[in-house]
């Protein structure tokens, strides 16, 4: 699973710094990280596409995708499959 890679992209994209290292698979993202606003979601999607070599369509994305770090990592894994 790409959990650590997704976490690192998230930390780098949102400039979370050391606080981001504490994120776990069940850590809530959307609504819990003030840095993750609508513009940051767009930036993060671009960063994930670039890092993992995947294409993410607008139709693929829902709030549940960004619910937790684990749900985001599972989404990325599914896109890579």
Secondary structure in CASP SS format (residue, H / E / C, confidence):
PFRMAT SS
TARGET T0000
AUTHOR 0000-0000-0000
METHOD secondary structure of the structure
MODEL  1
X C 1.00
X C 1.00
X H 1.00
X H 1.00
X H 1.00
X H 1.00
X H 1.00
X H 1.00
X H 1.00
X H 1.00
X H 1.00
X H 1.00
X H 1.00
X H 1.00
X C 1.00
X C 1.00
X H 1.00
X H 1.00
X H 1.00
X H 1.00
X H 1.00
X H 1.00
X C 1.00
X C 1.00
X C 1.00
X C 1.00
X C 1.00
X E 1.00
X C 1.00
X C 1.00
X C 1.00
X C 1.00
X C 1.00
X C 1.00
X C 1.00
X C 1.00
X C 1.00
X H 1.00
X H 1.00
X H 1.00
X H 1.00
X H 1.00
X H 1.00
X H 1.00
X H 1.00
X H 1.00
X H 1.00
X H 1.00
X H 1.00
X H 1.00
X H 1.00
X H 1.00
X C 1.00
X C 1.00
X C 1.00
X C 1.00
X C 1.00
X H 1.00
X H 1.00
X H 1.00
X C 1.00
X C 1.00
X H 1.00
X H 1.00
X H 1.00
X H 1.00
X C 1.00
X E 1.00
X H 1.00
X H 1.00
X H 1.00
X H 1.00
X H 1.00
X H 1.00
X H 1.00
X H 1.00
X H 1.00
X H 1.00
X H 1.00
X H 1.00
X C 1.00
END
